């Protein structure tokens, strides 16, 4: 086998990145855009020691689950890898991905519950971050081609809200008309779907800028739902985007969003779940797993702006939220005040140190909920949870691989009761997962 060779093969399944898996003479080939059960002519594009990558030359027998992608640039962009699958196949892929991650990283054969899916499979995102380039006399705004810094322009992204798409196009028109593209690195748009409020944050190469009043007037006149415009002067040369002091140009420095009956303030740098519809499914299930009856002490590790803890507070005696990001803790305290919630206390510390602080204070928790970043929990954090010894541990994860690793580490101390995948990002390979763990008593 060598590069550019072609073969006819049948797709056996998928890897965790959604690539079709075929075998050619016992050699594994990963093929983008090939669905399980499809027969196709495959062209070899790259050879590694133990596997290869291929491309579809021609589909000879198509899957019944293949659909036409709605996005014109999905192949170049690479953001929505599963657009050619119907929702049934996407759900099957994500359930199998969770199983595979547990098999590979925890040596556990599991049976997750059927994945929870919202009916909003397009235009669900409440945040878009669009890079801006001025190149060869042309203003470029769009998304990066996979694994490159090349911008692929777009007019309508099918997973962004239609309002966010319109605002992005209007901003591009402004930059072209006012010759201001060189000043801008990124445009961040946050669209709170429930409240309808919108924030624009300009990530700039310099500040102040001469055209900020004109930008404010044009954007707000065109879109009255814009309630906040801010700017961040980012002097960095790397890919860290939201670094620098935030300056208010118009309105308030935040927008408000409603989630499961509570109001949350969202700043430019605030973390708030991207899909408001699936987030409700996710948080309802996490709180259900906590099994709160009103007398429990709950610890919300990696609490961010306090969403899960604040939503659970009415069902608990006391809640402690722990978060390392100082701005997030400030937002969490504002959110508690905004909703009149008094039985919650926020601690600005990393998860391991915050848990250790509670241990030293001899605070005993009945339930711990963790919602860590993609890298999962550190061993020190898991050890601290074991010492706290809650009856129940609810683990919310955006990466089933690190989730499975951490569950394996807890083996012998906690037993897995249920595993619930949630489709937070339709059309993509990402899957959120919630695990209910019970402490072993013997």
C-alpha positions as CSV (number, residue, x, y, z in Angstrom):
1,X,0.0,0.0,0.0
2,X,1.2,3.5,-0.9
3,X,-0.1,7.0,-1.1
4,X,-2.7,7.6,-3.9
5,X,-3.5,3.9,-4.2
6,X,-7.2,3.2,-4.4
7,X,-9.2,0.3,-3.0
8,X,-12.8,-0.7,-2.6
9,X,-13.8,-1.3,1.0
10,X,-16.8,-1.3,3.4
11,X,-16.9,1.0,6.5
12,X,-17.0,-1.1,9.7
13,X,-17.7,1.8,12.1
14,X,-16.1,5.0,13.4
15,X,-13.2,6.2,15.5
16,X,-13.8,8.7,18.3
17,X,-13.2,11.6,15.8
18,X,-16.1,10.4,13.6
19,X,-13.9,9.1,10.8
20,X,-15.0,5.9,9.0
21,X,-12.9,2.8,9.8
22,X,-12.1,0.4,7.0
23,X,-9.7,-2.5,6.8
24,X,-7.6,-3.2,3.8
25,X,-5.6,-6.4,4.0
26,X,-5.8,-6.1,7.9
27,X,-4.5,-2.5,7.7
28,X,-6.8,0.1,9.3
29,X,-7.6,3.1,7.2
30,X,-9.5,6.2,8.7
31,X,-11.7,7.9,6.1
32,X,-13.4,11.3,6.5
33,X,-17.0,11.5,5.3
34,X,-17.7,7.7,5.2
35,X,-20.6,6.2,7.1
36,X,-20.9,2.8,8.8
37,X,-22.0,0.1,6.3
38,X,-21.1,2.2,3.2
39,X,-19.1,0.7,0.4
40,X,-16.8,3.1,-1.4
41,X,-13.7,3.5,-3.5
42,X,-11.1,4.8,-1.1
43,X,-7.9,6.8,-2.0
44,X,-5.0,6.6,0.4
45,X,-3.9,10.1,1.5
46,X,-1.3,9.4,4.2
47,X,0.5,6.3,5.5
48,X,1.6,5.8,9.1
49,X,3.4,2.8,10.7
50,X,0.2,1.0,11.8
51,X,-2.6,2.8,10.0
52,X,-3.4,5.1,7.1
53,X,-5.8,7.9,6.2
54,X,-8.0,7.9,3.1
55,X,-10.5,9.9,1.2
56,X,-13.8,8.9,-0.5
57,X,-13.2,8.8,-4.2
58,X,-16.7,7.5,-4.9
59,X,-19.6,6.1,-2.8
60,X,-20.7,2.8,-4.3
61,X,-23.3,1.9,-1.8
62,X,-24.7,4.7,0.4
63,X,-26.0,4.4,4.0
64,X,-29.7,5.0,4.7
65,X,-28.4,7.4,7.4
66,X,-26.6,9.6,4.9
67,X,-28.1,13.1,4.5
68,X,-27.1,16.2,2.6
69,X,-25.1,18.7,4.6
70,X,-26.8,22.0,5.1
71,X,-23.5,24.0,5.3
72,X,-21.7,24.9,2.1
73,X,-18.3,25.0,3.7
74,X,-18.5,22.0,6.1
75,X,-15.7,20.1,4.4
76,X,-13.3,23.0,4.6
77,X,-14.3,24.3,8.0
78,X,-14.3,20.9,9.8
79,X,-16.3,22.2,12.7
80,X,-19.4,20.2,12.1
81,X,-18.0,16.8,11.2
82,X,-21.3,14.8,11.4
83,X,-23.5,16.9,9.2
84,X,-23.8,14.1,6.7
85,X,-25.3,11.8,9.3
86,X,-29.0,11.8,10.3
87,X,-29.8,12.3,14.0
88,X,-30.3,8.6,14.6
89,X,-26.8,7.8,13.4
90,X,-25.3,10.8,15.3
91,X,-26.9,9.6,18.5
92,X,-25.6,6.0,17.9
93,X,-22.1,7.3,17.2
94,X,-22.0,9.3,20.4
95,X,-23.3,6.5,22.5
96,X,-20.7,4.2,21.0
97,X,-18.0,6.9,21.6
98,X,-18.8,6.9,25.3
99,X,-18.6,3.1,25.4
100,X,-15.3,3.0,23.5
101,X,-13.7,5.6,25.8
102,X,-14.7,3.6,28.9
103,X,-13.4,0.4,27.3
104,X,-10.1,2.0,26.3
105,X,-9.4,4.2,29.3
106,X,-11.1,2.4,32.2
107,X,-11.2,-1.2,30.9
108,X,-14.9,-1.2,31.6
109,X,-17.8,-2.5,29.5
110,X,-20.6,-0.1,30.1
111,X,-24.2,0.4,28.9
112,X,-25.0,4.1,28.9
113,X,-28.6,5.3,28.9
114,X,-29.9,6.5,25.5
115,X,-28.5,9.9,24.7
116,X,-30.6,12.9,25.7
117,X,-31.2,15.2,22.6
118,X,-32.9,18.5,22.2
119,X,-35.1,19.1,19.2
120,X,-32.9,22.1,18.4
121,X,-30.2,20.5,16.2
122,X,-29.4,23.6,14.1
123,X,-28.9,27.3,15.1
124,X,-28.5,26.3,18.8
125,X,-25.3,28.0,19.7
126,X,-25.4,31.2,21.9
127,X,-21.8,32.2,21.3
128,X,-19.6,32.7,18.2
129,X,-16.0,33.9,18.0
130,X,-15.1,35.0,14.5
131,X,-11.5,35.8,13.5
132,X,-10.8,38.8,11.4
133,X,-8.0,39.2,8.9
134,X,-7.0,42.0,6.4
135,X,-5.2,40.2,3.6
136,X,-4.2,41.4,0.1
137,X,-6.7,44.4,0.5
138,X,-9.6,42.1,1.5
139,X,-11.4,41.8,4.8
140,X,-11.8,38.1,5.8
141,X,-14.1,36.9,8.5
142,X,-15.0,33.3,9.0
143,X,-13.7,30.1,10.7
144,X,-10.3,28.6,10.5
145,X,-9.7,25.7,8.2
146,X,-9.0,22.6,10.3
147,X,-5.4,22.6,11.7
148,X,-4.5,25.9,10.0
149,X,-4.8,29.7,10.4
150,X,-6.5,30.1,7.0
151,X,-9.9,31.7,7.3
152,X,-12.8,30.1,5.5
153,X,-15.4,32.9,4.9
154,X,-19.1,32.1,5.5
155,X,-22.4,33.9,5.3
156,X,-24.5,31.6,7.4
157,X,-23.3,29.0,9.9
158,X,-26.0,26.4,10.5
159,X,-25.2,25.9,14.2
160,X,-25.0,29.6,15.1
161,X,-28.2,31.5,15.7
162,X,-29.5,33.3,12.7
163,X,-29.3,36.6,14.6
164,X,-25.6,36.0,15.4
165,X,-25.0,35.3,11.7
166,X,-26.7,38.6,10.7
167,X,-24.7,40.5,13.3
168,X,-21.5,39.0,12.1
169,X,-22.2,40.0,8.5
170,X,-23.2,43.5,9.6
171,X,-19.9,43.9,11.5
172,X,-18.0,42.8,8.4
173,X,-19.8,45.4,6.3
174,X,-18.9,48.0,8.9
175,X,-15.2,47.1,9.0
176,X,-15.0,47.2,5.2
177,X,-16.8,50.6,4.9
178,X,-14.8,52.2,7.7
179,X,-11.4,50.6,6.7
180,X,-11.1,49.3,10.2
181,X,-10.4,45.6,9.7
182,X,-6.7,45.9,10.6
183,X,-7.6,47.0,14.1
184,X,-9.7,43.9,14.8
185,X,-8.5,40.4,15.8
186,X,-11.8,38.7,16.6
187,X,-15.5,39.5,17.0
188,X,-17.3,37.7,19.8
189,X,-21.1,37.6,19.8
190,X,-23.1,36.2,22.7
191,X,-26.8,35.8,22.0
192,X,-29.0,34.8,25.0
193,X,-31.7,32.8,23.3
194,X,-34.3,33.0,26.1
195,X,-34.0,36.7,27.0
196,X,-33.1,37.8,23.4
197,X,-30.3,40.0,24.7
198,X,-27.0,40.3,22.7
199,X,-23.4,41.2,23.6
200,X,-20.7,42.1,21.1
201,X,-17.1,42.0,22.3
202,X,-14.4,43.3,19.9
203,X,-10.9,41.8,20.5
204,X,-8.6,44.6,19.2
205,X,-5.0,45.1,18.3
206,X,-5.1,48.6,19.6
207,X,-7.3,50.7,21.9
208,X,-8.8,53.3,21.9
209,X,-10.2,53.3,18.4
210,X,-11.5,56.2,16.4
211,X,-14.5,54.4,15.0
212,X,-16.1,53.0,18.2
213,X,-19.0,55.6,18.3
214,X,-19.9,54.8,14.7
215,X,-19.8,51.1,15.3
216,X,-22.0,51.5,18.3
217,X,-24.5,53.6,16.4
218,X,-24.7,51.4,13.4
219,X,-24.9,48.1,15.2
220,X,-27.5,49.1,17.8
221,X,-29.7,50.9,15.2
222,X,-29.7,47.7,13.1
223,X,-30.1,45.4,16.1
224,X,-31.8,47.0,19.1
225,X,-31.5,43.7,21.0
226,X,-27.8,44.5,21.5
227,X,-27.5,45.5,25.1
228,X,-23.7,45.4,25.5
229,X,-20.7,46.3,23.4
230,X,-17.2,45.9,25.0
231,X,-13.7,45.8,23.7
232,X,-10.6,43.9,24.8
233,X,-7.1,45.2,23.8
234,X,-5.2,42.0,23.4
235,X,-1.5,42.5,23.0
236,X,-0.6,38.7,22.9
237,X,0.7,37.0,19.8
238,X,-0.6,33.5,20.6
239,X,-4.0,32.0,20.3
240,X,-5.3,33.2,23.8
241,X,-8.1,35.5,22.7
242,X,-9.9,36.9,25.7
243,X,-6.8,38.3,27.4
244,X,-6.6,42.0,28.4
245,X,-8.7,44.6,30.2
246,X,-12.3,44.8,29.1
247,X,-13.6,48.3,28.2
248,X,-17.3,49.2,28.0
249,X,-18.4,50.9,24.8
250,X,-22.2,50.7,25.1
251,X,-24.8,49.6,27.5
252,X,-23.9,47.3,30.4
253,X,-20.9,45.0,30.7
254,X,-23.1,42.0,30.7
255,X,-26.3,40.5,29.3
256,X,-28.9,38.4,31.2
257,X,-30.1,34.9,30.4
258,X,-32.8,32.7,31.9
259,X,-32.1,29.1,32.7
260,X,-34.5,26.8,34.4
261,X,-36.3,29.7,36.1
262,X,-33.1,31.5,37.3
263,X,-31.5,34.6,35.8
264,X,-27.7,34.6,35.1
265,X,-25.4,37.4,34.2
266,X,-23.1,36.7,31.3
267,X,-19.9,38.8,30.7
268,X,-17.6,38.5,27.7
269,X,-15.2,36.3,29.7
270,X,-17.9,34.3,31.5
271,X,-18.3,30.6,30.8
272,X,-21.9,29.7,30.1
273,X,-22.9,26.5,28.4
274,X,-23.1,27.0,24.6
275,X,-26.3,25.1,23.9
276,X,-29.1,26.6,26.1
277,X,-31.6,23.9,25.1
278,X,-29.4,20.8,25.9
279,X,-28.0,22.6,28.9
280,X,-31.5,22.4,30.5
281,X,-31.5,18.6,29.9
282,X,-27.9,18.3,31.3
283,X,-28.5,20.3,34.5
284,X,-31.8,18.8,35.2
285,X,-30.3,15.3,35.0
286,X,-27.3,16.3,37.1
287,X,-29.5,17.7,39.9
288,X,-31.8,14.6,39.6
289,X,-28.7,12.4,40.2
290,X,-27.8,14.5,43.3
291,X,-31.1,13.2,44.9
292,X,-31.5,16.3,47.1
293,X,-34.3,16.2,49.7
294,X,-33.6,19.6,51.4
295,X,-31.2,18.6,54.2
296,X,-28.1,17.9,52.2
297,X,-24.8,19.8,52.0
298,X,-23.7,20.0,48.3
299,X,-20.3,20.9,47.0
300,X,-20.2,22.2,43.4
301,X,-16.6,21.8,42.2
302,X,-15.5,23.8,39.1
303,X,-18.6,25.8,39.7
304,X,-17.8,28.5,37.1
305,X,-20.4,31.3,37.4
306,X,-22.4,29.1,39.8
307,X,-25.1,27.7,37.4
308,X,-25.5,24.1,38.8
309,X,-25.1,25.1,42.4
310,X,-27.6,28.0,42.1
311,X,-30.1,25.8,40.4
312,X,-29.7,23.1,43.0
313,X,-29.7,25.5,46.0
314,X,-33.5,25.4,46.6
315,X,-33.3,21.6,47.1
316,X,-30.3,21.6,49.4
317,X,-29.6,22.9,53.0
318,X,-26.2,24.4,52.0
319,X,-24.2,24.7,48.8
320,X,-20.5,25.5,48.4
321,X,-19.2,26.5,45.0
322,X,-15.5,26.3,44.2
323,X,-13.9,27.9,41.2
324,X,-10.3,29.0,40.4
325,X,-11.3,31.9,38.0
326,X,-11.8,35.0,40.0
327,X,-14.0,36.7,37.5
328,X,-16.3,33.7,37.4
329,X,-16.6,33.8,41.2
330,X,-17.6,37.4,41.0
331,X,-20.3,36.5,38.5
332,X,-21.4,33.6,40.7
333,X,-21.9,36.0,43.7
334,X,-23.8,38.4,41.5
335,X,-26.0,35.6,40.2
336,X,-26.8,34.5,43.7
337,X,-27.7,38.0,44.7
338,X,-29.8,38.5,41.5
339,X,-31.8,35.4,42.3
340,X,-32.1,36.0,46.0
341,X,-30.3,32.8,46.9
342,X,-28.7,33.0,50.4
343,X,-27.7,29.4,51.2
344,X,-24.7,29.2,48.9
345,X,-21.1,30.2,49.5
346,X,-18.5,30.6,46.8
347,X,-14.8,30.0,47.3
348,X,-12.1,31.3,44.9
349,X,-9.6,28.4,44.7
350,X,-8.7,25.5,42.5
351,X,-10.7,22.4,43.0
352,X,-8.2,20.5,45.0
353,X,-7.3,23.4,47.4
354,X,-10.9,24.4,47.8
355,X,-11.9,20.8,48.7
356,X,-9.0,20.7,51.1
357,X,-10.2,23.9,52.7
358,X,-13.6,22.4,53.3
359,X,-12.0,19.3,54.8
360,X,-10.0,21.4,57.2
361,X,-13.2,23.2,58.2
362,X,-14.7,19.8,59.0
363,X,-17.5,20.4,56.6
364,X,-19.2,17.2,55.6
365,X,-20.8,17.0,52.2
366,X,-23.6,14.6,51.2
367,X,-23.2,15.2,47.5
368,X,-20.4,16.5,45.3
369,X,-21.0,17.6,41.7
370,X,-17.9,18.1,39.5
371,X,-17.9,19.7,36.1
372,X,-14.2,20.0,35.2
373,X,-12.6,21.3,32.0
374,X,-11.7,18.9,29.2
375,X,-8.6,17.6,31.0
376,X,-10.7,16.2,33.8
377,X,-9.9,16.2,37.5
378,X,-6.4,16.0,38.9
379,X,-5.5,13.0,41.1
380,X,-5.2,15.4,44.1
381,X,-8.8,16.6,43.5
382,X,-10.1,13.0,43.2
383,X,-8.2,12.2,46.4
384,X,-9.8,15.2,48.2
385,X,-13.2,14.1,47.1
386,X,-12.6,10.6,48.5
387,X,-11.5,12.1,51.8
388,X,-14.7,14.3,51.9
389,X,-16.5,11.0,51.3
390,X,-19.9,12.2,49.9
391,X,-22.6,9.6,49.6
392,X,-23.0,10.5,45.9
393,X,-20.7,11.9,43.3
394,X,-22.2,13.4,40.1
395,X,-19.5,13.8,37.4
396,X,-20.4,16.0,34.5
397,X,-17.9,15.7,31.7
398,X,-17.2,17.2,28.2
399,X,-14.7,14.6,27.4
400,X,-15.6,10.9,27.8
401,X,-11.9,9.9,27.6
402,X,-10.8,11.8,30.7
403,X,-14.1,11.0,32.4
404,X,-13.4,7.2,32.0
405,X,-9.8,7.7,33.3
406,X,-11.1,9.5,36.4
407,X,-13.8,6.9,37.0
408,X,-11.2,4.2,36.8
409,X,-9.1,6.0,39.5
410,X,-12.2,6.0,41.8
411,X,-12.7,2.3,41.4
412,X,-13.0,0.6,44.7
413,X,-14.2,3.8,46.4
414,X,-17.3,4.6,44.2
415,X,-19.5,2.4,42.1
416,X,-21.0,3.6,38.8
417,X,-24.8,3.6,39.0
418,X,-25.8,5.3,35.7
419,X,-24.2,6.9,32.7
420,X,-26.2,9.5,30.8
421,X,-24.8,11.0,27.5
422,X,-26.2,14.3,26.4
423,X,-26.0,15.7,22.9
424,X,-24.8,19.3,23.6
425,X,-23.3,19.8,20.2
426,X,-25.4,18.3,17.3
427,X,-23.6,18.0,14.0
428,X,-20.2,17.6,15.8
429,X,-18.4,14.7,17.4
430,X,-18.5,16.2,20.9
431,X,-20.6,14.5,23.6
432,X,-21.4,15.5,27.2
433,X,-21.7,12.8,29.8
434,X,-23.1,12.6,33.3
435,X,-22.2,9.8,35.7
436,X,-23.8,9.0,39.0
437,X,-21.5,7.3,41.4
438,X,-22.4,5.9,44.9
439,X,-19.9,5.6,47.7
440,X,-19.1,2.0,48.7
441,X,-20.1,1.2,52.2
442,X,-18.0,-1.9,52.7
